Amino acid sequence: MKRFLQAHATHPDWRFALAMVQPQLEAQRRERAPFDPTLGWVYLSDRYAGEAEALLAELQRRWPGVAWVGCTGVGVSAGGVEYFDEPALTVMLAALPPTDFRVFSGARPLGRFPAHTAQVHADPATPDLAELLADMSERTATGYLFGGLASARTRTLHIADGVLQGGLSGVAFSAGVALVSRVTQGCQPVGRARTVTASEQNVITALDGEPALDCLLQDLGAAGREPREVLPQIRQTLVGLSDPAERDDGTPRQRGAFGPDTRVRHLIGLDPARRGIAIGDLAPEGLQLAFCQRHTEAARRDLVRICAEIREELAPEDLPLAATLPAGGAPEPVESGIAGAVYVSCSGRGGPHFGAPSAELQIVRRALGDVPLVGFFAAGEIARHHLYGYTGVLTVFRA
């Protein structure tokens, strides 16, 4: 698989942004000649959402024969750069055999395509989204999906050879397209994992047989105090959920880190009368739950960890676990087995959470090297058949 083409630009007018992207792509195409792209990713700042149809039509005119997927984001990314709160466009092109992928949507089903994995973009307002993701996962041989929910402050949309709203779309890959994908967590548990032992819909009244609200106060170091006395701490607290079959082993998790299958949800209310808590998801009995809080340093460590795992899996004998930064701040050139990458991060992460503009993407770039990469900041992240929050999903295509 040849190294992908990738370009990005920012400008108040999408036409000028595309005019800056085009020569970047053409120059890379000449370097890799012969290079006949067949699949393209396009991520749009939500500032361009109102003119998405015209933008896509122009891409299709300039790159005939390319199938396009993508969506809007409150932020988009490319290489080691993040664009938040500004109009921007990021594009990546791959020269894959047409028989190895299939673009799909609600109006364009997969049919008999032998899907091995699939990238999914979805509208967060779609009803029964969890069921749709589970169904899509079952249509792939591995059960593995990756992607995210489109985000926008204006018009939320996703792209699959057309501009769509509602439902989900994406691109499925055959077993001939080799890729590696990992989930990085952005929250850290503040207590051990417990089992839901009494609940009704999204209200949990008992964890390990103890009142759920008392467990929350205990993990926050406020046992015996009234909830109103520690409301600032409670408001900063989330819950990490995992299914019993997806835990690493049979023992409760220790403090320190979540596994990749933990889904973070909001703590949305308290029920003092029943000593219960309400969360932003269904909570059947048997579910594993740990209270957690967002933690910048833990998020940084975990992002470095998954990048190292990916590099090790691609070329364990030849590649260092991470690239280093010279005095000038630019990553050293590193030969890698990566043709291109897609990174979907939570809209609550990015530079603002990691402490500086583009800080999150710079971590990825330092670890992977200067590889073609595009992505967006999502209203929810998708990996396997799960919908995540406050995470990043990094997927790389093998060269």
Steps between C-alpha positions, in 0.01 A plus 500: 500500500647835395537789743183712490474861387396751765443878507323763709425871500305771678320797344165676561391389150506125429586567136830658598568223751446238230716703260783472756443128558502406131865586415620324817328180388620534142862546609485186716332311218790579268748378762316167528423457129335293380230571762133465406286581806176309550394593857500840666433628852377856546438660839342844510496762767135565588557853361478338154195285578253727322685455171599135537319391185687750283831410663448127442394561139823692440709220652322250276567720196869538580552134592274294272470135591567557871243382756464747790422453869517744791298734719491834679680573825519788747869441440695314234858375496780415260853386574599679818249785463157559655249756374249605765253786464624588152399403147721217378515206263707181521524241223670164456514279188582129472568283196322181612375231262127578445419138588644551851255763629136599474340832598163448668208693647135445584414549132798296382530171693809281499327219317728196466826689547729288725554762771787424736495834688319830448542869573175664610381862517161566657258775592482525883126576480426160344253293704612151609858576402642229728287239324608625157866475599449148635330399175779652291760324714333166434528561126880494521711187538697640795220697665734798509375851420691824542392861453284754676192720516500817293503820704395855417359815654307565180414214265611147587564279197698204373621412152484177298522603133230750595412730790281323757316582821366239741604137520851378434733450207859412433735270317547125547833332430577147388761281667744628237523839675724457803445741785562535873267692732516593868287691753662747739320601817476854635372428851652339807308296756476641851394171655482128433260342253170386648209292375151644456279287725175701496378739232205624299570631150777756556459533878739290708406441862760241602861418414639177644194495725574844648308825438638649176505857631699390806754330268535823303562706814747242630707510178504880511635492854175641637349202681233605749459850356190636333514507116432875491819558698714347223305606191806653328676160514188313394456729198850407383435128537409261218444125488697239305293201388617161378332167439610206717622299198723789389702541817867409493464233769268388778617747761383857559701767319756680709541875509699651215362429156202378301512223245416569134141375530395740775232744384483829689157646568373804687369490855174685439324495836470378858212326676554574873175328602616164362873579540533456126667666202384561143737461205480588130446140383307188590648316797391135510592287798840336453652802328841608632530863614784715629475869585754710312615850417672657203875501542735673257820321594331159493357584156845601375661179630230283351527668159876440496435139602265418212732666248784285630283188476411581141861559401606179670231301322592645161875435525605373841865438410572809294314790657567683827205527735483876448670766296689771681484875459818686413568847635305664217178323598432317171482120504796313361424323171413140575449226244185316598265236375214751494331603174257737673296550815164625625467643852160568654515682833231627735402863450583549869863401444747659257742778581270669754505185717865409438624845587600669172376546143537175301659328802303177457588463132863585570516204739377272223743650250798461732409136559411393145720733298391731220239268347190605300224544759156659503224507757237698685373577848185300557180502704579139588762249391439156350713188547387141463123520555525755782439873519758676718550843655814698593714255302706496182487227233819475296501278190799453273516328161800278435727602214 
